[in-house]
């Protein structure tokens, strides 16, 4: 939650693509009690959807 709060404090135009992808998926990552492996898969999927490199 600290990462999310820190990113939300930055103006959107100041965020990089990875930060924007994270913020888009943050509700799924922070509101569920999914295991770490599933949260990592959700974030990886978001990065792929957003066209970010590996």
N, CA, C and O atoms as a CHARMM CRD file, in Angstrom:
* protein
*
  216
    1    1 UNK  N      0.81100  -1.18800   0.00000 PROA 1      0.00000
    2    1 UNK  CA     0.00000   0.00000   0.00000 PROA 1      0.00000
    3    1 UNK  C      0.86200   1.26300   0.00000 PROA 1      0.00000
    4    1 UNK  O      0.43200   2.31100  -0.48100 PROA 1      0.00000
    5    2 UNK  N      2.06100   1.16300   0.53200 PROA 2      0.00000
    6    2 UNK  CA     2.93100   2.33700   0.54000 PROA 2      0.00000
    7    2 UNK  C      3.33000   2.73000  -0.87700 PROA 2      0.00000
    8    2 UNK  O      3.37900   3.91300  -1.21400 PROA 2      0.00000
    9    3 UNK  N      3.61400   1.73100  -1.69900 PROA 3      0.00000
   10    3 UNK  CA     3.98000   2.01800  -3.08200 PROA 3      0.00000
   11    3 UNK  C      2.83000   2.70500  -3.79100 PROA 3      0.00000
   12    3 UNK  O      3.02300   3.70400  -4.48300 PROA 3      0.00000
   13    4 UNK  N      1.64900   2.17600  -3.61900 PROA 4      0.00000
   14    4 UNK  CA     0.47300   2.77300  -4.26500 PROA 4      0.00000
   15    4 UNK  C      0.28000   4.22300  -3.81600 PROA 4      0.00000
   16    4 UNK  O      0.04500   5.10200  -4.64500 PROA 4      0.00000
   17    5 UNK  N      0.37700   4.47200  -2.52600 PROA 5      0.00000
   18    5 UNK  CA     0.20600   5.82900  -2.00500 PROA 5      0.00000
   19    5 UNK  C      1.27400   6.76000  -2.56300 PROA 5      0.00000
   20    5 UNK  O      0.98400   7.90700  -2.90300 PROA 5      0.00000
   21    6 UNK  N      2.50000   6.27400  -2.65800 PROA 6      0.00000
   22    6 UNK  CA     3.57800   7.10300  -3.19200 PROA 6      0.00000
   23    6 UNK  C      3.33400   7.43800  -4.65900 PROA 6      0.00000
   24    6 UNK  O      3.53700   8.57700  -5.07800 PROA 6      0.00000
   25    7 UNK  N      2.90300   6.46100  -5.43300 PROA 7      0.00000
   26    7 UNK  CA     2.65000   6.69900  -6.85600 PROA 7      0.00000
   27    7 UNK  C      1.45800   7.62200  -7.06600 PROA 7      0.00000
   28    7 UNK  O      1.46500   8.44700  -7.98000 PROA 7      0.00000
   29    8 UNK  N      0.45100   7.49100  -6.24000 PROA 8      0.00000
   30    8 UNK  CA    -0.72100   8.34600  -6.37300 PROA 8      0.00000
   31    8 UNK  C     -0.41200   9.79800  -6.01400 PROA 8      0.00000
   32    8 UNK  O     -1.16600  10.69800  -6.38400 PROA 8      0.00000
   33    9 UNK  N      0.68800  10.03600  -5.29800 PROA 9      0.00000
   34    9 UNK  CA     1.08300  11.39500  -4.93500 PROA 9      0.00000
   35    9 UNK  C      1.79900  12.11400  -6.07700 PROA 9      0.00000
   36    9 UNK  O      1.98900  13.32900  -6.02700 PROA 9      0.00000
   37   10 UNK  N      2.19400  11.36700  -7.10200 PROA 10     0.00000
   38   10 UNK  CA     2.91000  11.93300  -8.24900 PROA 10     0.00000
   39   10 UNK  C      1.88900  12.31500  -9.32000 PROA 10     0.00000
   40   10 UNK  O      0.95600  11.55400  -9.57900 PROA 10     0.00000
   41   11 UNK  N      2.05000  13.47400  -9.94200 PROA 11     0.00000
   42   11 UNK  CA     1.14400  13.82800 -11.04200 PROA 11     0.00000
   43   11 UNK  C      1.21400  12.76300 -12.14900 PROA 11     0.00000
   44   11 UNK  O      2.30100  12.27500 -12.45700 PROA 11     0.00000
   45   12 UNK  N      0.08000  12.39800 -12.74500 PROA 12     0.00000
   46   12 UNK  CA     0.05500  11.33100 -13.74800 PROA 12     0.00000
   47   12 UNK  C      1.07300  11.51300 -14.87200 PROA 12     0.00000
   48   12 UNK  O      1.64500  10.53400 -15.35200 PROA 12     0.00000
   49   13 UNK  N      1.30300  12.74900 -15.29300 PROA 13     0.00000
   50   13 UNK  CA     2.24800  12.97000 -16.38400 PROA 13     0.00000
   51   13 UNK  C      3.68700  12.70000 -15.95100 PROA 13     0.00000
   52   13 UNK  O      4.57300  12.58900 -16.79800 PROA 13     0.00000
   53   14 UNK  N      3.92800  12.59500 -14.66200 PROA 14     0.00000
   54   14 UNK  CA     5.26400  12.31100 -14.15000 PROA 14     0.00000
   55   14 UNK  C      5.54200  10.83500 -13.95600 PROA 14     0.00000
   56   14 UNK  O      6.65100  10.45700 -13.57800 PROA 14     0.00000
   57   15 UNK  N      4.54900   9.99400 -14.21100 PROA 15     0.00000
   58   15 UNK  CA     4.70600   8.55200 -14.01200 PROA 15     0.00000
   59   15 UNK  C      5.16200   7.86400 -15.29500 PROA 15     0.00000
   60   15 UNK  O      4.77800   8.25600 -16.39700 PROA 15     0.00000
   61   16 UNK  N      5.97700   6.84700 -15.13300 PROA 16     0.00000
   62   16 UNK  CA     6.38000   6.02300 -16.26400 PROA 16     0.00000
   63   16 UNK  C      5.32000   4.96300 -16.55600 PROA 16     0.00000
   64   16 UNK  O      4.35000   4.81500 -15.81200 PROA 16     0.00000
   65   17 UNK  N      5.51800   4.24400 -17.63000 PROA 17     0.00000
   66   17 UNK  CA     4.54500   3.23900 -18.05700 PROA 17     0.00000
   67   17 UNK  C      4.35000   2.14000 -17.01800 PROA 17     0.00000
   68   17 UNK  O      3.22100   1.71100 -16.78300 PROA 17     0.00000
   69   18 UNK  N      5.42300   1.68100 -16.39900 PROA 18     0.00000
   70   18 UNK  CA     5.30000   0.61900 -15.39600 PROA 18     0.00000
   71   18 UNK  C      4.48400   1.09500 -14.19400 PROA 18     0.00000
   72   18 UNK  O      3.67500   0.34000 -13.65400 PROA 18     0.00000
   73   19 UNK  N      4.69100   2.32400 -13.78300 PROA 19     0.00000
   74   19 UNK  CA     3.92900   2.87200 -12.65300 PROA 19     0.00000
   75   19 UNK  C      2.45200   2.96900 -12.99900 PROA 19     0.00000
   76   19 UNK  O      1.59800   2.66400 -12.16600 PROA 19     0.00000
   77   20 UNK  N      2.14300   3.38900 -14.21700 PROA 20     0.00000
   78   20 UNK  CA     0.73700   3.48000 -14.62900 PROA 20     0.00000
   79   20 UNK  C      0.09800   2.08900 -14.68100 PROA 20     0.00000
   80   20 UNK  O     -1.06000   1.92300 -14.29700 PROA 20     0.00000
   81   21 UNK  N      0.84500   1.10000 -15.15000 PROA 21     0.00000
   82   21 UNK  CA     0.32800  -0.27400 -15.17300 PROA 21     0.00000
   83   21 UNK  C      0.06500  -0.76900 -13.75600 PROA 21     0.00000
   84   21 UNK  O     -0.95600  -1.40300 -13.48700 PROA 21     0.00000
   85   22 UNK  N      0.99500  -0.47200 -12.85800 PROA 22     0.00000
   86   22 UNK  CA     0.81400  -0.88100 -11.47500 PROA 22     0.00000
   87   22 UNK  C     -0.43900  -0.24300 -10.88200 PROA 22     0.00000
   88   22 UNK  O     -1.24500  -0.92600 -10.24900 PROA 22     0.00000
   89   23 UNK  N     -0.60500   1.05000 -11.08300 PROA 23     0.00000
   90   23 UNK  CA    -1.77000   1.73100 -10.51900 PROA 23     0.00000
   91   23 UNK  C     -3.07600   1.18200 -11.08400 PROA 23     0.00000
   92   23 UNK  O     -4.08700   1.12100 -10.38500 PROA 23     0.00000
   93   24 UNK  N     -3.04800   0.78800 -12.34200 PROA 24     0.00000
   94   24 UNK  CA    -4.25800   0.22400 -12.95700 PROA 24     0.00000
   95   24 UNK  C     -4.64100  -1.09400 -12.29100 PROA 24     0.00000
   96   24 UNK  O     -5.82600  -1.39800 -12.15300 PROA 24     0.00000
   97   25 UNK  N     -3.65900  -1.86700 -11.88200 PROA 25     0.00000
   98   25 UNK  CA    -3.94000  -3.17100 -11.28000 PROA 25     0.00000
   99   25 UNK  C     -3.90100  -3.14800  -9.75300 PROA 25     0.00000
  100   25 UNK  O     -4.22700  -4.14700  -9.11200 PROA 25     0.00000
  101   26 UNK  N     -3.51200  -2.03100  -9.17200 PROA 26     0.00000
  102   26 UNK  CA    -3.37300  -1.95000  -7.71600 PROA 26     0.00000
  103   26 UNK  C     -4.61400  -2.40100  -6.95200 PROA 26     0.00000
  104   26 UNK  O     -4.47500  -3.08100  -5.93500 PROA 26     0.00000
  105   27 UNK  N     -5.82200  -2.05100  -7.39900 PROA 27     0.00000
  106   27 UNK  CA    -6.98400  -2.53700  -6.64200 PROA 27     0.00000
  107   27 UNK  C     -7.04200  -4.06600  -6.55200 PROA 27     0.00000
  108   27 UNK  O     -7.40400  -4.61400  -5.51100 PROA 27     0.00000
  109   28 UNK  N     -6.69100  -4.74200  -7.62900 PROA 28     0.00000
  110   28 UNK  CA    -6.67500  -6.20500  -7.59200 PROA 28     0.00000
  111   28 UNK  C     -5.58000  -6.73000  -6.67200 PROA 28     0.00000
  112   28 UNK  O     -5.75700  -7.74000  -5.99200 PROA 28     0.00000
  113   29 UNK  N     -4.45900  -6.03800  -6.66100 PROA 29     0.00000
  114   29 UNK  CA    -3.31700  -6.49600  -5.88000 PROA 29     0.00000
  115   29 UNK  C     -3.48100  -6.21700  -4.39500 PROA 29     0.00000
  116   29 UNK  O     -2.99700  -6.98600  -3.56400 PROA 29     0.00000
  117   30 UNK  N     -4.15400  -5.13500  -4.05300 PROA 30     0.00000
  118   30 UNK  CA    -4.23500  -4.74100  -2.64500 PROA 30     0.00000
  119   30 UNK  C     -5.53500  -5.14100  -1.95900 PROA 30     0.00000
  120   30 UNK  O     -5.59200  -5.18300  -0.73000 PROA 30     0.00000
  121   31 UNK  N     -6.55700  -5.42800  -2.71300 PROA 31     0.00000
  122   31 UNK  CA    -7.85400  -5.75600  -2.09200 PROA 31     0.00000
  123   31 UNK  C     -8.11400  -7.24800  -1.98500 PROA 31     0.00000
  124   31 UNK  O     -9.09600  -7.66600  -1.37300 PROA 31     0.00000
  125   32 UNK  N     -7.25800  -8.03700  -2.56600 PROA 32     0.00000
  126   32 UNK  CA    -7.44900  -9.48300  -2.49500 PROA 32     0.00000
  127   32 UNK  C     -6.41700 -10.08300  -1.56400 PROA 32     0.00000
  128   32 UNK  O     -5.39000  -9.47200  -1.27000 PROA 32     0.00000
  129   33 UNK  N     -6.69800 -11.25700  -1.11900 PROA 33     0.00000
  130   33 UNK  CA    -5.73900 -11.98200  -0.29900 PROA 33     0.00000
  131   33 UNK  C     -5.10200 -13.08200  -1.13400 PROA 33     0.00000
  132   33 UNK  O     -4.79600 -14.16200  -0.62800 PROA 33     0.00000
  133   34 UNK  N     -4.90800 -12.79900  -2.40500 PROA 34     0.00000
  134   34 UNK  CA    -4.30900 -13.76000  -3.30700 PROA 34     0.00000
  135   34 UNK  C     -2.85000 -13.98600  -2.92000 PROA 34     0.00000
  136   34 UNK  O     -2.18200 -13.07800  -2.42500 PROA 34     0.00000
  137   35 UNK  N     -2.36500 -15.19800  -3.14900 PROA 35     0.00000
  138   35 UNK  CA    -0.95400 -15.45700  -2.85600 PROA 35     0.00000
  139   35 UNK  C     -0.04300 -14.60900  -3.74800 PROA 35     0.00000
  140   35 UNK  O     -0.44800 -14.13400  -4.80900 PROA 35     0.00000
  141   36 UNK  N      1.18700 -14.43700  -3.29200 PROA 36     0.00000
  142   36 UNK  CA     2.15200 -13.59100  -4.00500 PROA 36     0.00000
  143   36 UNK  C      2.31900 -14.01900  -5.45700 PROA 36     0.00000
  144   36 UNK  O      2.43600 -13.16400  -6.33500 PROA 36     0.00000
  145   37 UNK  N      2.33100 -15.30300  -5.72500 PROA 37     0.00000
  146   37 UNK  CA     2.52200 -15.78000  -7.10300 PROA 37     0.00000
  147   37 UNK  C      1.37600 -15.31200  -8.00300 PROA 37     0.00000
  148   37 UNK  O      1.61800 -14.93400  -9.15000 PROA 37     0.00000
  149   38 UNK  N      0.16100 -15.32800  -7.51800 PROA 38     0.00000
  150   38 UNK  CA    -0.97400 -14.87100  -8.31200 PROA 38     0.00000
  151   38 UNK  C     -0.92700 -13.35500  -8.50900 PROA 38     0.00000
  152   38 UNK  O     -1.21700 -12.86600  -9.60100 PROA 38     0.00000
  153   39 UNK  N     -0.56800 -12.61800  -7.47600 PROA 39     0.00000
  154   39 UNK  CA    -0.43400 -11.17200  -7.62400 PROA 39     0.00000
  155   39 UNK  C      0.64300 -10.82100  -8.64200 PROA 39     0.00000
  156   39 UNK  O      0.48300  -9.88500  -9.42500 PROA 39     0.00000
  157   40 UNK  N      1.73900 -11.57200  -8.63100 PROA 40     0.00000
  158   40 UNK  CA     2.80400 -11.34800  -9.61600 PROA 40     0.00000
  159   40 UNK  C      2.30300 -11.63200 -11.02100 PROA 40     0.00000
  160   40 UNK  O      2.63400 -10.90500 -11.95800 PROA 40     0.00000
  161   41 UNK  N      1.50900 -12.68000 -11.17400 PROA 41     0.00000
  162   41 UNK  CA     0.95600 -13.01400 -12.49100 PROA 41     0.00000
  163   41 UNK  C     -0.00100 -11.92500 -12.97500 PROA 41     0.00000
  164   41 UNK  O     -0.00600 -11.59700 -14.16100 PROA 41     0.00000
  165   42 UNK  N     -0.79900 -11.36900 -12.08500 PROA 42     0.00000
  166   42 UNK  CA    -1.70400 -10.28400 -12.45700 PROA 42     0.00000
  167   42 UNK  C     -0.92500  -9.06100 -12.93400 PROA 42     0.00000
  168   42 UNK  O     -1.29200  -8.42900 -13.92500 PROA 42     0.00000
  169   43 UNK  N      0.13400  -8.73800 -12.23500 PROA 43     0.00000
  170   43 UNK  CA     0.95900  -7.59100 -12.62000 PROA 43     0.00000
  171   43 UNK  C      1.67300  -7.85800 -13.94700 PROA 43     0.00000
  172   43 UNK  O      1.76400  -6.97000 -14.79400 PROA 43     0.00000
  173   44 UNK  N      2.17300  -9.06900 -14.12400 PROA 44     0.00000
  174   44 UNK  CA     2.82100  -9.42600 -15.39300 PROA 44     0.00000
  175   44 UNK  C      1.83100  -9.31800 -16.55200 PROA 44     0.00000
  176   44 UNK  O      2.17800  -8.81500 -17.62100 PROA 44     0.00000
  177   45 UNK  N      0.61900  -9.78100 -16.34900 PROA 45     0.00000
  178   45 UNK  CA    -0.41000  -9.69100 -17.38500 PROA 45     0.00000
  179   45 UNK  C     -0.68800  -8.23700 -17.75000 PROA 45     0.00000
  180   45 UNK  O     -0.83100  -7.90800 -18.92700 PROA 45     0.00000
  181   46 UNK  N     -0.76500  -7.38100 -16.76200 PROA 46     0.00000
  182   46 UNK  CA    -0.99600  -5.95900 -17.02300 PROA 46     0.00000
  183   46 UNK  C      0.14600  -5.36700 -17.83100 PROA 46     0.00000
  184   46 UNK  O     -0.08500  -4.58300 -18.75200 PROA 46     0.00000
  185   47 UNK  N      1.37300  -5.73300 -17.49600 PROA 47     0.00000
  186   47 UNK  CA     2.52800  -5.21900 -18.24100 PROA 47     0.00000
  187   47 UNK  C      2.47400  -5.68700 -19.69100 PROA 47     0.00000
  188   47 UNK  O      2.75600  -4.90900 -20.60400 PROA 47     0.00000
  189   48 UNK  N      2.11700  -6.94400 -19.91000 PROA 48     0.00000
  190   48 UNK  CA     2.00900  -7.47000 -21.27900 PROA 48     0.00000
  191   48 UNK  C      0.90700  -6.72700 -22.03200 PROA 48     0.00000
  192   48 UNK  O      1.10100  -6.31600 -23.17600 PROA 48     0.00000
  193   49 UNK  N     -0.24800  -6.55700 -21.39000 PROA 49     0.00000
  194   49 UNK  CA    -1.36700  -5.83800 -22.02100 PROA 49     0.00000
  195   49 UNK  C     -0.97400  -4.41100 -22.40800 PROA 49     0.00000
  196   49 UNK  O     -1.43400  -3.88400 -23.42100 PROA 49     0.00000
  197   50 UNK  N     -0.12400  -3.79600 -21.59200 PROA 50     0.00000
  198   50 UNK  CA     0.28900  -2.42300 -21.83600 PROA 50     0.00000
  199   50 UNK  C      1.50400  -2.33000 -22.76700 PROA 50     0.00000
  200   50 UNK  O      1.99400  -1.23500 -23.04200 PROA 50     0.00000
  201   51 UNK  N      1.98600  -3.47700 -23.24900 PROA 51     0.00000
  202   51 UNK  CA     3.09000  -3.48500 -24.20100 PROA 51     0.00000
  203   51 UNK  C      4.43900  -3.16400 -23.60600 PROA 51     0.00000
  204   51 UNK  O      5.32900  -2.69100 -24.31400 PROA 51     0.00000
  205   52 UNK  N      4.61300  -3.41100 -22.31000 PROA 52     0.00000
  206   52 UNK  CA     5.90100  -3.13900 -21.67700 PROA 52     0.00000
  207   52 UNK  C      6.87700  -4.28800 -21.93900 PROA 52     0.00000
  208   52 UNK  O      6.46700  -5.44500 -22.03100 PROA 52     0.00000
  209   53 UNK  N      8.15000  -3.97200 -22.05600 PROA 53     0.00000
  210   53 UNK  CA     9.14400  -5.03300 -22.27700 PROA 53     0.00000
  211   53 UNK  C      9.31600  -5.88400 -21.02100 PROA 53     0.00000
  212   53 UNK  O      8.92900  -5.48200 -19.92400 PROA 53     0.00000
  213   54 UNK  N      9.89300  -7.04500 -21.20000 PROA 54     0.00000
  214   54 UNK  CA    10.12500  -7.94600 -20.05900 PROA 54     0.00000
  215   54 UNK  C     11.04600  -7.32300 -19.04000 PROA 54     0.00000
  216   54 UNK  O     11.34700  -7.94200 -18.02000 PROA 54     0.00000
